[in-house]
Amino acid sequence: MTHEAHAHHHAAHMPAAGWAMAVQATLHCLTGCAIGEVLGMVIGTAFGWGNLPTTVLAIMLAFFFGYSLTLRSVLRAGVGFRTAFRVALAADTLSIAVMELIDNGVIVLWPDAMDAQLDDLLFWGSLAISLVIAFAVTTPVNKWTIGRGKGHAVMHQYH
């Protein structure tokens, strides 16, 4: 059985392969994205960087922390780094990309949010709300990928 067929077989027969598993996967993704987003926005804003470099840093850190959380889990299962890295890429790339697209899209479209400072309620409020919206959009994406034996379904064997 190929790895893809094996993953699909597990996803199709896991009792939690529905919404509960998708919510769990999205919460995992949200954790890494939120750490990276907040850290990137805080660093860029604190140093007075423009919107573009701050956003790029926040996105890079979101991917870094998102992948790192998965890597940590898979490495704990005794898997080598190369395999763990591949699993992290397969498990998280689409989820993080959707979350970042939605999260940053909300911030860009929110009036004055891109220019808010760290001591401004607009900075923290728009960031929090953008992450909630990103969670709501990303959860069905994760449900769809898990149902196809992809995304976080590839991590099932390492838990």
GROMACS elastic network, one bead per residue, 0.5 to 0.9 nm:
[ bonds ]
;  ai    aj funct       b0    kb
    1     4     6  0.81368   500
    1     5     6  0.60546   500
    1     6     6  0.60363   500
    2     5     6  0.51283   500
    2     6     6  0.59845   500
    2     7     6  0.85255   500
    3     7     6  0.60732   500
    3     8     6  0.85415   500
    3   154     6  0.86727   500
    4     7     6  0.51289   500
    4     8     6  0.61288   500
    4     9     6  0.84852   500
    4   149     6  0.69558   500
    4   150     6  0.76810   500
    4   154     6  0.83173   500
    5     8     6  0.50424   500
    5     9     6  0.59546   500
    5    10     6  0.85877   500
    5   149     6  0.76553   500
    6     9     6  0.50453   500
    6    10     6  0.62728   500
    6    11     6  0.86295   500
    6   149     6  0.80428   500
    6   154     6  0.89014   500
    7    10     6  0.51866   500
    7    11     6  0.61168   500
    7    12     6  0.85664   500
    7   148     6  0.84479   500
    7   150     6  0.68941   500
    7   153     6  0.62821   500
    7   154     6  0.56081   500
    7   155     6  0.86176   500
    7   156     6  0.79470   500
    7   157     6  0.83564   500
    8    11     6  0.50260   500
    8    12     6  0.60095   500
    8    13     6  0.85710   500
    8   146     6  0.80984   500
    8   147     6  0.74343   500
    8   148     6  0.58338   500
    8   150     6  0.70501   500
    8   153     6  0.76273   500
    8   154     6  0.84498   500
    9    12     6  0.52986   500
    9    13     6  0.63495   500
    9    14     6  0.86797   500
    9   149     6  0.70663   500
   10    13     6  0.52377   500
   10    14     6  0.59258   500
   10    17     6  0.88862   500
   10   149     6  0.71792   500
   10   153     6  0.75723   500
   10   154     6  0.87917   500
   10   156     6  0.75964   500
   10   157     6  0.84092   500
   11    14     6  0.53568   500
   11    15     6  0.86076   500
   11    16     6  0.86837   500
   11    17     6  0.58790   500
   11   146     6  0.62339   500
   11   147     6  0.59683   500
   11   148     6  0.71860   500
   11   149     6  0.51202   500
   11   150     6  0.82188   500
   11   153     6  0.58245   500
   11   154     6  0.84619   500
   11   156     6  0.80711   500
   12    15     6  0.83486   500
   12    17     6  0.68613   500
   12   146     6  0.85452   500
   12   147     6  0.64212   500
   12   148     6  0.78023   500
   12   149     6  0.72620   500
   13    16     6  0.87232   500
   13    17     6  0.75030   500
   14    17     6  0.51888   500
   14    18     6  0.85840   500
   15    18     6  0.75948   500
   16    19     6  0.74407   500
   16    20     6  0.59115   500
   16    21     6  0.53377   500
   16    22     6  0.86230   500
   17    20     6  0.71417   500
   17    21     6  0.54110   500
   17    22     6  0.73849   500
   17   143     6  0.76732   500
   17   146     6  0.67878   500
   17   147     6  0.66289   500
   17   153     6  0.82886   500
   18    21     6  0.57499   500
   18    22     6  0.64504   500
   18    23     6  0.88496   500
   18   143     6  0.63599   500
   18   144     6  0.89710   500
   18   146     6  0.81318   500
   18   147     6  0.74526   500
   19    23     6  0.59909   500
   19    24     6  0.84901   500
   19   139     6  0.79786   500
   19   140     6  0.79803   500
   19   142     6  0.89192   500
   19   143     6  0.62367   500
   20    23     6  0.51742   500
   20    24     6  0.62006   500
   20    25     6  0.86424   500
   20   143     6  0.88021   500
   21    24     6  0.50194   500
   21    25     6  0.61051   500
   21    26     6  0.85058   500
   21   142     6  0.85330   500
   21   143     6  0.73797   500
   21   146     6  0.81037   500
   21   152     6  0.86542   500
   21   153     6  0.89411   500
   22    25     6  0.50844   500
   22    26     6  0.60422   500
   22    27     6  0.85117   500
   22   138     6  0.88615   500
   22   139     6  0.56512   500
   22   140     6  0.71069   500
   22   141     6  0.82102   500
   22   142     6  0.52451   500
   22   144     6  0.83770   500
   22   145     6  0.89036   500
   22   146     6  0.72307   500
   22   152     6  0.82775   500
   23    26     6  0.50357   500
   23    27     6  0.60311   500
   23    28     6  0.85446   500
   23   135     6  0.86124   500
   23   139     6  0.57810   500
   23   140     6  0.85549   500
   23   142     6  0.79601   500
   23   143     6  0.80087   500
   24    27     6  0.51340   500
   24    28     6  0.62627   500
   24    29     6  0.86820   500
   24   139     6  0.88103   500
   25    28     6  0.50983   500
   25    29     6  0.62670   500
   25    30     6  0.85635   500
   25    92     6  0.88881   500
   25    95     6  0.86411   500
   25   139     6  0.78539   500
   25   142     6  0.69467   500
   25   143     6  0.87209   500
   25   151     6  0.87746   500
   25   152     6  0.62935   500
   26    30     6  0.58586   500
   26    31     6  0.84768   500
   26    95     6  0.73524   500
   26    96     6  0.89509   500
   26    99     6  0.89193   500
   26   135     6  0.65225   500
   26   136     6  0.88994   500
   26   138     6  0.66145   500
   26   139     6  0.55730   500
   26   142     6  0.68144   500
   27    31     6  0.61224   500
   27    32     6  0.88566   500
   27   135     6  0.75706   500
   27   139     6  0.86252   500
   28    31     6  0.53000   500
   28    32     6  0.67965   500
   28    33     6  0.87929   500
   28    66     6  0.78098   500
   28    69     6  0.79345   500
   28    70     6  0.83988   500
   29    32     6  0.54619   500
   29    33     6  0.60948   500
   29    34     6  0.84190   500
   29    66     6  0.58553   500
   29    67     6  0.86915   500
   29    69     6  0.86069   500
   29    70     6  0.89331   500
   29    92     6  0.71211   500
   29    95     6  0.67751   500
   29    96     6  0.62969   500
   29    99     6  0.80682   500
   29   135     6  0.87254   500
   30    34     6  0.56917   500
   30    35     6  0.83531   500
   30    66     6  0.79435   500
   30    96     6  0.80167   500
   30    99     6  0.75948   500
   30   131     6  0.74794   500
   30   132     6  0.89383   500
   30   134     6  0.83592   500
   30   135     6  0.67471   500
   31    34     6  0.52407   500
   31    35     6  0.62089   500
   31    36     6  0.86619   500
   31    65     6  0.82784   500
   31    66     6  0.72708   500
   31    69     6  0.86175   500
   32    35     6  0.52631   500
   32    36     6  0.62420   500
   32    37     6  0.84875   500
   32    61     6  0.85033   500
   32    62     6  0.58820   500
   32    63     6  0.73858   500
   32    64     6  0.78030   500
   32    67     6  0.75738   500
   32    68     6  0.78562   500
   32    69     6  0.67319   500
   32    96     6  0.86058   500
   33    36     6  0.51637   500
   33    37     6  0.57991   500
   33    38     6  0.83455   500
   33    58     6  0.86494   500
   33    59     6  0.79625   500
   33    61     6  0.76340   500
   33    63     6  0.67068   500
   33    64     6  0.85407   500
   33    65     6  0.66885   500
   33    66     6  0.58176   500
   33    96     6  0.69068   500
   33    99     6  0.75785   500
   33   100     6  0.73987   500
   33   131     6  0.85899   500
   34    37     6  0.50033   500
   34    38     6  0.58294   500
   34    39     6  0.81751   500
   34    62     6  0.68074   500
   34    65     6  0.87809   500
   34    66     6  0.89000   500
   34   128     6  0.88489   500
   34   131     6  0.72469   500
   35    38     6  0.54679   500
   35    39     6  0.59831   500
   35    40     6  0.83899   500
   35    61     6  0.77910   500
   35    62     6  0.66645   500
   35    65     6  0.68595   500
   35    66     6  0.85191   500
   36    39     6  0.51746   500
   36    40     6  0.58296   500
   36    41     6  0.83689   500
   36    57     6  0.83793   500
   36    58     6  0.56368   500
   36    59     6  0.69584   500
   36    60     6  0.74347   500
   36    63     6  0.73066   500
   36    64     6  0.73139   500
   36    65     6  0.59982   500
   36    66     6  0.79613   500
   37    40     6  0.51794   500
   37    41     6  0.59829   500
   37    42     6  0.83911   500
   37    55     6  0.82138   500
   37    57     6  0.81987   500
   37    59     6  0.63951   500
   37    60     6  0.85903   500
   37    61     6  0.66751   500
   37    62     6  0.55747   500
   37   100     6  0.85837   500
   37   103     6  0.89806   500
   37   127     6  0.84944   500
   38    41     6  0.51801   500
   38    42     6  0.59267   500
   38    43     6  0.84438   500
   38    58     6  0.71190   500
   38    62     6  0.87468   500
   38   124     6  0.89861   500
   38   127     6  0.79393   500
   39    42     6  0.51372   500
   39    43     6  0.60175   500
   39    44     6  0.84753   500
   39    57     6  0.87864   500
   39    58     6  0.68107   500
   39    61     6  0.75554   500
   39    62     6  0.87707   500
   40    43     6  0.51975   500
   40    44     6  0.59989   500
   40    45     6  0.83243   500
   40    54     6  0.63059   500
   40    55     6  0.72148   500
   40    56     6  0.82040   500
   40    57     6  0.52756   500
   40    59     6  0.75377   500
   40    60     6  0.82300   500
   40    61     6  0.64526   500
   40    62     6  0.81896   500
   41    44     6  0.52201   500
   41    45     6  0.58173   500
   41    46     6  0.82228   500
   41    54     6  0.58748   500
   41    55     6  0.69188   500
   41    57     6  0.77178   500
   41    58     6  0.58242   500
   41   118     6  0.87157   500
   42    45     6  0.52113   500
   42    46     6  0.57879   500
   42    47     6  0.84455   500
   42    54     6  0.85488   500
   42    58     6  0.88377   500
   42   117     6  0.88976   500
   42   118     6  0.68796   500
   43    46     6  0.51668   500
   43    47     6  0.61556   500
   43    48     6  0.85236   500
   43    49     6  0.85037   500
   43    54     6  0.75789   500
   43    57     6  0.85652   500
   43    58     6  0.87236   500
   44    47     6  0.53058   500
   44    48     6  0.61151   500
   44    49     6  0.50622   500
   44    50     6  0.74598   500
   44    51     6  0.80895   500
   44    53     6  0.72507   500
   44    55     6  0.80050   500
   44    57     6  0.75512   500
   44    58     6  0.82754   500
   45    49     6  0.59984   500
   45    50     6  0.79150   500
   45    51     6  0.85210   500
   45    54     6  0.70450   500
   45   115     6  0.89610   500
   45   116     6  0.86139   500
   45   117     6  0.65828   500
   45   118     6  0.69178   500
   46    49     6  0.77514   500
   46   117     6  0.82833   500
   46   118     6  0.74830   500
   48    54     6  0.89359   500
   49    52     6  0.81732   500
   49    53     6  0.64898   500
   49    54     6  0.61267   500
   50    53     6  0.59056   500
   50    54     6  0.62339   500
   50    55     6  0.86218   500
   50   115     6  0.89299   500
   51    54     6  0.52408   500
   51    55     6  0.59812   500
   51    56     6  0.85448   500
   51   114     6  0.65017   500
   51   115     6  0.76892   500
   52    55     6  0.51756   500
   52    56     6  0.60999   500
   52    57     6  0.85794   500
   53    56     6  0.50633   500
   53    57     6  0.60764   500
   53    58     6  0.85217   500
   54    57     6  0.51887   500
   54    58     6  0.61493   500
   54    59     6  0.86837   500
   55    58     6  0.50014   500
   55    59     6  0.61492   500
   55    60     6  0.85609   500
   55   104     6  0.76687   500
   56    59     6  0.51785   500
   56    60     6  0.61276   500
   56    61     6  0.85689   500
   57    60     6  0.51051   500
   57    61     6  0.60752   500
   57    62     6  0.84739   500
   58    61     6  0.51882   500
   58    62     6  0.60564   500
   58    63     6  0.87526   500
   59    63     6  0.63475   500
   59    64     6  0.85671   500
   59    97     6  0.89579   500
   59   100     6  0.66234   500
   59   104     6  0.84894   500
   60    63     6  0.53249   500
   60    64     6  0.61548   500
   60    65     6  0.87263   500
   61    65     6  0.59910   500
   61    66     6  0.82139   500
   62    65     6  0.53668   500
   62    66     6  0.58633   500
   62    67     6  0.84308   500
   62    96     6  0.75640   500
   62   100     6  0.77545   500
   63    66     6  0.50177   500
   63    67     6  0.59425   500
   63    68     6  0.82703   500
   63    92     6  0.85745   500
   63    93     6  0.79648   500
   63    96     6  0.65190   500
   63    97     6  0.81453   500
   63   100     6  0.87640   500
   64    67     6  0.53972   500
   64    68     6  0.59641   500
   64    69     6  0.87425   500
   65    69     6  0.61657   500
   65    70     6  0.87288   500
   66    69     6  0.55368   500
   66    70     6  0.67564   500
   66    71     6  0.87943   500
   66    88     6  0.85762   500
   66    92     6  0.71453   500
   66    93     6  0.88473   500
   66    96     6  0.71030   500
   67    70     6  0.52685   500
   67    71     6  0.60101   500
   67    72     6  0.85782   500
   67    85     6  0.79995   500
   67    88     6  0.55909   500
   67    89     6  0.70291   500
   67    91     6  0.87347   500
   67    92     6  0.66783   500
   67    93     6  0.82020   500
   67    96     6  0.88768   500
   68    72     6  0.60323   500
   68    73     6  0.86441   500
   68    88     6  0.80057   500
   69    72     6  0.52239   500
   69    73     6  0.64749   500
   69    74     6  0.88515   500
   69    88     6  0.86239   500
   70    73     6  0.51530   500
   70    74     6  0.61876   500
   70    75     6  0.84540   500
   70    84     6  0.81180   500
   70    85     6  0.85384   500
   70    87     6  0.80810   500
   70    88     6  0.54932   500
   70    89     6  0.89527   500
   70    91     6  0.80150   500
   70    92     6  0.78712   500
   70   155     6  0.85773   500
   71    74     6  0.52118   500
   71    75     6  0.58586   500
   71    76     6  0.84175   500
   71    81     6  0.79748   500
   71    84     6  0.56886   500
   71    85     6  0.62220   500
   71    87     6  0.78615   500
   71    88     6  0.58617   500
   72    75     6  0.52431   500
   72    76     6  0.61962   500
   72    77     6  0.89239   500
   72    84     6  0.84491   500
   73    76     6  0.52596   500
   73    77     6  0.68079   500
   73    84     6  0.87161   500
   73   158     6  0.78796   500
   73   159     6  0.79182   500
   74    77     6  0.52151   500
   74    78     6  0.72033   500
   74    79     6  0.63582   500
   74    80     6  0.87056   500
   74    81     6  0.87482   500
   74    83     6  0.87271   500
   74    84     6  0.55699   500
   74    85     6  0.85926   500
   74    87     6  0.77586   500
   74    88     6  0.80194   500
   74   155     6  0.75276   500
   74   158     6  0.59461   500
   74   159     6  0.78069   500
   75    78     6  0.53445   500
   75    79     6  0.51649   500
   75    80     6  0.66226   500
   75    81     6  0.67428   500
   75    83     6  0.88937   500
   75    84     6  0.60842   500
   75   158     6  0.88444   500
   76    79     6  0.72894   500
   76   158     6  0.86091   500
   77   158     6  0.57536   500
   77   159     6  0.71456   500
   78   158     6  0.87086   500
   79    82     6  0.83632   500
   79    83     6  0.64884   500
   79    84     6  0.60898   500
   79   158     6  0.83977   500
   80    83     6  0.55512   500
   80    84     6  0.60842   500
   80    85     6  0.85891   500
   81    85     6  0.59177   500
   81    86     6  0.85631   500
   82    85     6  0.51531   500
   82    86     6  0.63552   500
   82    87     6  0.87141   500
   83    86     6  0.51252   500
   83    87     6  0.61878   500
   83    88     6  0.86325   500
   84    87     6  0.50346   500
   84    88     6  0.61418   500
   84    89     6  0.86571   500
   85    88     6  0.50620   500
   85    89     6  0.62495   500
   85    90     6  0.86414   500
   86    89     6  0.51204   500
   86    90     6  0.61554   500
   86    91     6  0.84525   500
   87    90     6  0.50887   500
   87    91     6  0.58458   500
   87    92     6  0.83477   500
   87   152     6  0.88549   500
   87   154     6  0.67512   500
   87   155     6  0.68226   500
   88    91     6  0.50755   500
   88    92     6  0.57820   500
   88    93     6  0.77247   500
   88   152     6  0.87470   500
   88   154     6  0.89376   500
   88   155     6  0.82130   500
   89    92     6  0.55380   500
   89    93     6  0.53856   500
   89    94     6  0.87169   500
   89   151     6  0.88210   500
   90    93     6  0.62141   500
   90    94     6  0.80953   500
   90   150     6  0.73318   500
   90   151     6  0.58382   500
   90   152     6  0.77315   500
   90   154     6  0.72062   500
   90   155     6  0.89137   500
   91    94     6  0.78026   500
   91    95     6  0.78516   500
   91   150     6  0.70379   500
   91   153     6  0.71879   500
   91   154     6  0.61707   500
   91   155     6  0.67498   500
   92    95     6  0.52501   500
   92    96     6  0.58517   500
   92    97     6  0.83025   500
   92   151     6  0.62654   500
   92   152     6  0.68947   500
   93    96     6  0.53826   500
   93    97     6  0.59930   500
   93    98     6  0.86069   500
   93   151     6  0.79629   500
   94    97     6  0.50550   500
   94    98     6  0.60957   500
   94    99     6  0.84534   500
   94   141     6  0.83625   500
   94   142     6  0.83979   500
   94   145     6  0.89373   500
   94   151     6  0.73947   500
   95    98     6  0.53655   500
   95    99     6  0.61228   500
   95   100     6  0.85746   500
   95   138     6  0.63379   500
   95   139     6  0.84461   500
   95   141     6  0.71974   500
   95   142     6  0.65158   500
   95   151     6  0.75873   500
   95   152     6  0.89162   500
   96    99     6  0.50083   500
   96   100     6  0.59474   500
   96   101     6  0.84202   500
   96   138     6  0.84409   500
   97   100     6  0.51804   500
   97   101     6  0.60304   500
   97   102     6  0.86076   500
   98   101     6  0.50896   500
   98   102     6  0.61588   500
   98   103     6  0.83740   500
   98   134     6  0.75307   500
   98   137     6  0.78659   500
   98   138     6  0.61529   500
   98   141     6  0.81879   500
   99   102     6  0.53583   500
   99   103     6  0.58650   500
   99   104     6  0.83706   500
   99   131     6  0.77294   500
   99   133     6  0.87594   500
   99   135     6  0.67466   500
   99   137     6  0.75689   500
   99   138     6  0.58993   500
  100   103     6  0.50245   500
  100   104     6  0.57710   500
  100   105     6  0.79522   500
  100   131     6  0.87570   500
  100   134     6  0.74357   500
  101   104     6  0.55315   500
  101   105     6  0.57585   500
  101   106     6  0.85226   500
  101   134     6  0.80704   500
  102   106     6  0.60884   500
  102   107     6  0.86499   500
  102   130     6  0.73448   500
  102   131     6  0.81450   500
  102   133     6  0.72825   500
  102   134     6  0.51452   500
  102   135     6  0.88235   500
  102   137     6  0.76175   500
  102   138     6  0.85356   500
  103   106     6  0.53972   500
  103   107     6  0.65013   500
  103   108     6  0.88321   500
  103   127     6  0.77465   500
  103   129     6  0.85590   500
  103   131     6  0.55233   500
  103   132     6  0.83506   500
  103   133     6  0.71053   500
  103   134     6  0.52577   500
  103   135     6  0.86999   500
  104   107     6  0.50130   500
  104   108     6  0.60730   500
  104   109     6  0.85420   500
  104   127     6  0.87558   500
  104   130     6  0.73897   500
  104   131     6  0.88819   500
  104   134     6  0.89359   500
  105   108     6  0.51274   500
  105   109     6  0.61305   500
  105   110     6  0.84813   500
  105   130     6  0.82539   500
  106   109     6  0.51910   500
  106   110     6  0.59134   500
  106   126     6  0.80071   500
  106   127     6  0.85945   500
  106   129     6  0.85011   500
  106   130     6  0.55657   500
  106   131     6  0.88474   500
  106   133     6  0.81620   500
  106   134     6  0.85977   500
  107   110     6  0.51681   500
  107   111     6  0.82134   500
  107   112     6  0.87708   500
  107   113     6  0.58886   500
  107   114     6  0.64176   500
  107   126     6  0.64809   500
  107   127     6  0.68875   500
  107   130     6  0.65246   500
  108   111     6  0.77299   500
  108   112     6  0.85201   500
  108   113     6  0.70408   500
  108   114     6  0.61988   500
  109   112     6  0.86302   500
  109   113     6  0.80744   500
  109   114     6  0.87025   500
  110   113     6  0.55170   500
  110   114     6  0.77400   500
  110   126     6  0.74099   500
  111   114     6  0.77717   500
  111   115     6  0.89409   500
  112   115     6  0.54003   500
  112   116     6  0.63844   500
  112   122     6  0.80912   500
  113   116     6  0.51728   500
  113   117     6  0.87370   500
  113   122     6  0.62078   500
  113   123     6  0.60617   500
  113   126     6  0.64789   500
  113   127     6  0.83875   500
  114   117     6  0.86711   500
  114   123     6  0.79215   500
  115   123     6  0.81830   500
  116   119     6  0.82482   500
  116   120     6  0.61061   500
  116   121     6  0.82422   500
  116   122     6  0.61385   500
  116   123     6  0.50090   500
  116   124     6  0.87771   500
  117   120     6  0.53051   500
  117   121     6  0.85221   500
  117   122     6  0.80647   500
  117   123     6  0.60238   500
  117   124     6  0.89856   500
  118   121     6  0.80337   500
  118   122     6  0.88537   500
  118   123     6  0.61556   500
  118   124     6  0.74910   500
  119   122     6  0.87584   500
  119   123     6  0.75907   500
  119   124     6  0.84838   500
  120   123     6  0.54097   500
  120   124     6  0.70603   500
  120   125     6  0.87155   500
  121   124     6  0.53826   500
  121   125     6  0.57147   500
  121   126     6  0.81925   500
  122   125     6  0.50458   500
  122   126     6  0.56379   500
  122   127     6  0.80879   500
  123   126     6  0.56938   500
  123   127     6  0.62079   500
  123   128     6  0.87142   500
  124   127     6  0.51385   500
  124   128     6  0.60578   500
  124   129     6  0.85628   500
  125   128     6  0.51925   500
  125   129     6  0.60964   500
  125   130     6  0.84105   500
  126   129     6  0.51591   500
  126   130     6  0.58707   500
  126   131     6  0.85342   500
  127   130     6  0.51342   500
  127   131     6  0.62908   500
  127   132     6  0.87900   500
  128   131     6  0.52512   500
  128   132     6  0.64003   500
  128   133     6  0.88230   500
  129   132     6  0.50387   500
  129   133     6  0.62312   500
  129   134     6  0.85209   500
  130   133     6  0.51451   500
  130   134     6  0.60641   500
  130   135     6  0.85714   500
  131   135     6  0.60557   500
  131   136     6  0.86154   500
  132   135     6  0.50519   500
  132   136     6  0.63126   500
  132   137     6  0.87986   500
  133   136     6  0.50680   500
  133   137     6  0.63114   500
  133   138     6  0.85624   500
  134   137     6  0.51929   500
  134   138     6  0.59141   500
  134   139     6  0.85043   500
  135   138     6  0.51472   500
  135   139     6  0.60103   500
  136   139     6  0.56880   500
  136   140     6  0.75981   500
  137   140     6  0.63755   500
  137   141     6  0.71201   500
  138   141     6  0.50509   500
  138   142     6  0.62223   500
  138   143     6  0.86883   500
  139   142     6  0.51328   500
  139   143     6  0.62280   500
  139   144     6  0.86848   500
  140   144     6  0.61249   500
  140   145     6  0.86491   500
  141   144     6  0.51591   500
  141   145     6  0.63102   500
  141   146     6  0.86091   500
  142   145     6  0.51169   500
  142   146     6  0.59359   500
  142   147     6  0.83570   500
  142   150     6  0.87923   500
  142   151     6  0.67310   500
  142   152     6  0.74325   500
  143   146     6  0.52047   500
  143   147     6  0.60269   500
  143   148     6  0.86686   500
  143   151     6  0.89143   500
  144   147     6  0.51718   500
  144   148     6  0.64593   500
  144   149     6  0.89557   500
  144   150     6  0.85894   500
  144   151     6  0.88581   500
  145   148     6  0.50962   500
  145   149     6  0.64194   500
  145   151     6  0.53067   500
  145   152     6  0.76712   500
  145   153     6  0.77070   500
  146   149     6  0.50116   500
  146   150     6  0.51571   500
  146   151     6  0.56525   500
  146   152     6  0.60672   500
  146   154     6  0.82319   500
  147   150     6  0.73295   500
  147   153     6  0.78943   500
  148   151     6  0.84391   500
  148   153     6  0.82879   500
  149   152     6  0.81699   500
  149   153     6  0.53166   500
  149   154     6  0.67712   500
  150   153     6  0.52473   500
  150   154     6  0.58253   500
  151   154     6  0.61101   500
  151   155     6  0.80215   500
  152   155     6  0.54061   500
  152   156     6  0.72127   500
  153   156     6  0.54197   500
  153   157     6  0.83920   500
  154   157     6  0.70447   500
  154   158     6  0.83837   500
  155   158     6  0.54187   500
  155   159     6  0.69220   500
  156   159     6  0.56654   500
